[in-house]
Amino acid sequence: MNVRKNVVLAFAGLFLCSTLSATMAGGLNRELQADKFLGVPSGNKGALIEGLVTPKNEPAMNRTTVAVTWTDTEVIVRFDCTDDKLVTNTRARDDAAIGSDDSVELFLDMGHTHDLNSTNWLHLIVNASGSVLDEHGPARGFFKLSGDPMGGFVAEHIAGLQTRTETTPAGWSAEIRIPWAGLPGRPAKDEVWGFNVCRGDQPAKEHSSFSPTWGSFYNIDQWGHLACADSNADFPAIRQAIKTKHDLIAMRRTMKTIKNEMYDVERENLETTWVELKGEAYGAQLDACGPIGGGRGYTQIITNGDYTVSSPDDLLAALGKATPGQVVFVPGDAVLDFTVPVYVEELVIKIPSGVTLASDRGRAESKGALICSDTFKTAPLFECMGPDVRISGLRLRGPDPDARLDLHKHCYALGKKQGDPEGFDHKYYYKFPTSAGIRMKYPGLTVDNCEFAGWSDSAIYLMAGDRHQIRHNYIHHNQRNGLGYGICHGDGRAESLIERNLFNYNRHSIAGTGAPGCAYEARHNVELGQSLSHCFDMHGGADRKDGTRIAGAWLKIHHNTFRAPQLPICIRGIPEQEAVINNNWFLHHQAGSNNAPVATQGNTRTFNNAYGPIDPQVLDPAKTVFQPER
């Protein structure tokens, strides 16, 4: 296969701005190949591959049989190729033009890394005349069409390599012998290598392989797998280990829509978040603590602590020792990835009563330490074990920023098919795991100057307790359809003050179950412009199916700025006391119309709010109208 020439044409421009792994190793954004597995037991029989497939997983025109055997000293790969017309030339060692001949190829990812930028993989080509090209990573610079050293990868003359080719009545054959001494050694009993065998068939220019690559043979995510063991009985457990590893990698890749660089991005100019009309202020204003959404300019940044930690193990150890009043500090350049312990151990990080966990988001150029889990079932990442916990200056990234609209739609289709009276299959919906950032059931949680994203259930889940303060945070991309809450209030009479937060791309930025006693005050917050559903929410009795119409105890929603075109406020029942909605700025809504900004079933006062329209480029107070509603 003339792999190099094809890759030059397809990827040369991309090398200017990204690494090879970001372009080629992505496997064309397909899932990791898991089902192509070759278990090779010891002995002369080895394992046989009966036929290769095209990159689109269709049978190749000419048949290729590949036998893989191993001994204590070497691995042997033999290709038998049916071919009625050979195209081949004698080539110099490592001549990239070898791919234009009838040839066979062997790929080994000895570390099972799925990464072409690693050094622990090999690629070997043998053409029908016996010429050889061998190379390994990491990728470097542009490809050359021929020459040694290689332009794209590193020329690698495998120690002890032996190859032999010959014509046969049906076509031609090639045998490759590689001593274990020329590799990192024979794989251990439970060790897996990435593996693929490929063929370039000329003059038809047909390319085929054991594991279909859906494009270039270099798509390392689409290679199959090789394991060597004493008997076939060892292979089922090895295949399960492959699936487990692939699950972990796939979880990480769900974050492609919310990469690290999305955090603390330069946000649009927020200076005009409020207007003054007839001597009264409408919309969100900053305070002495600093900007709405926190970050640069925030005045209450924590810069040190009683414990300073920079790794997951150190954090767990420090939280295990910290006592009320103490601070566990994570430097702003630290990245603490808890994906594996959350997946394997179902770890939940516990914060003791009265302890502060902090980083320094907004100090100089600091974005704040990133603490993350890419495991779908992260429920939650942090749990507060007592009252008066503070979490400040951190970035908490969850595994799933996607709206999952297809999942939601499918559940309605299943419910309708099954005759469900609600028309929704909840059982199927919750088979897909959910995630939450912080869970609190005691009073007095303070969360300030943080950034949250990627939590499919809720970024902050207030199960119970009062005196909660959620302020000066940037909360975005928590939007799984059916859940997707920035801040959620549970059934345990949770009460909170939510102020000067920046919201975007949430299903509901603020929500509550509406159980008796559930309440919140939301003031001086900004909805940036994207919301999957209505922005501020309180459920009613119909949602809980408790036979009431109760929508919490009370709500106070004032001095907020709503730039999202979706319904700003929806109260899905009747508050026990009252909902008061005033001095907000609704940029896309009008009072007393079909596009009114508040949906409620009663016990609600809406008055003294400002309404658009606005210029799409400039927020112009002169174009904003005031409509009293007393």
Secondary structure as GFF3:
##gff-version 3
##sequence-region A 1 630
A	DSSP	alpha_helix	3	11	.	.	.	ID=ss1
A	DSSP	three_ten_helix	13	16	.	.	.	ID=ss2
A	DSSP	alpha_helix	20	23	.	.	.	ID=ss3
A	DSSP	three_ten_helix	27	29	.	.	.	ID=ss4
A	DSSP	beta_strand	37	41	.	.	.	ID=ss5
A	DSSP	beta_strand	43	50	.	.	.	ID=ss6
A	DSSP	beta_strand	64	70	.	.	.	ID=ss7
A	DSSP	beta_strand	74	82	.	.	.	ID=ss8
A	DSSP	three_ten_helix	96	100	.	.	.	ID=ss9
A	DSSP	beta_strand	103	109	.	.	.	ID=ss10
A	DSSP	beta_strand	121	127	.	.	.	ID=ss11
A	DSSP	beta_strand	132	136	.	.	.	ID=ss12
A	DSSP	beta_strand	154	155	.	.	.	ID=ss13
A	DSSP	beta_strand	162	168	.	.	.	ID=ss14
A	DSSP	beta_strand	171	179	.	.	.	ID=ss15
A	DSSP	three_ten_helix	180	182	.	.	.	ID=ss16
A	DSSP	beta_strand	193	201	.	.	.	ID=ss17
A	DSSP	beta_strand	206	209	.	.	.	ID=ss18
A	DSSP	three_ten_helix	220	222	.	.	.	ID=ss19
A	DSSP	beta_strand	224	229	.	.	.	ID=ss20
A	DSSP	three_ten_helix	232	234	.	.	.	ID=ss21
A	DSSP	alpha_helix	235	253	.	.	.	ID=ss22
A	DSSP	three_ten_helix	254	257	.	.	.	ID=ss23
A	DSSP	three_ten_helix	260	262	.	.	.	ID=ss24
A	DSSP	beta_strand	274	277	.	.	.	ID=ss25
A	DSSP	beta_strand	280	283	.	.	.	ID=ss26
A	DSSP	beta_strand	307	308	.	.	.	ID=ss27
A	DSSP	alpha_helix	312	321	.	.	.	ID=ss28
A	DSSP	beta_strand	327	329	.	.	.	ID=ss29
A	DSSP	beta_strand	335	337	.	.	.	ID=ss30
A	DSSP	alpha_helix	339	345	.	.	.	ID=ss31
A	DSSP	beta_strand	349	351	.	.	.	ID=ss32
A	DSSP	beta_strand	356	358	.	.	.	ID=ss33
A	DSSP	beta_strand	370	372	.	.	.	ID=ss34
A	DSSP	beta_strand	382	384	.	.	.	ID=ss35
A	DSSP	beta_strand	390	392	.	.	.	ID=ss36
A	DSSP	beta_strand	395	397	.	.	.	ID=ss37
A	DSSP	alpha_helix	405	417	.	.	.	ID=ss38
A	DSSP	alpha_helix	426	429	.	.	.	ID=ss39
A	DSSP	beta_strand	436	440	.	.	.	ID=ss40
A	DSSP	beta_strand	446	448	.	.	.	ID=ss41
A	DSSP	beta_strand	451	453	.	.	.	ID=ss42
A	DSSP	beta_strand	458	464	.	.	.	ID=ss43
A	DSSP	beta_strand	468	471	.	.	.	ID=ss44
A	DSSP	beta_strand	474	478	.	.	.	ID=ss45
A	DSSP	beta_strand	485	492	.	.	.	ID=ss46
A	DSSP	beta_strand	495	499	.	.	.	ID=ss47
A	DSSP	beta_strand	502	506	.	.	.	ID=ss48
A	DSSP	beta_strand	508	512	.	.	.	ID=ss49
A	DSSP	beta_strand	519	523	.	.	.	ID=ss50
A	DSSP	beta_strand	526	527	.	.	.	ID=ss51
A	DSSP	beta_strand	536	538	.	.	.	ID=ss52
A	DSSP	alpha_helix	541	544	.	.	.	ID=ss53
A	DSSP	beta_strand	554	558	.	.	.	ID=ss54
A	DSSP	beta_strand	561	562	.	.	.	ID=ss55
A	DSSP	beta_strand	569	571	.	.	.	ID=ss56
A	DSSP	beta_strand	578	582	.	.	.	ID=ss57
A	DSSP	beta_strand	585	586	.	.	.	ID=ss58
A	DSSP	beta_strand	598	599	.	.	.	ID=ss59
A	DSSP	beta_strand	604	607	.	.	.	ID=ss60
A	DSSP	beta_strand	609	611	.	.	.	ID=ss61
A	DSSP	three_ten_helix	621	623	.	.	.	ID=ss62
A	DSSP	beta_strand	625	627	.	.	.	ID=ss63
###
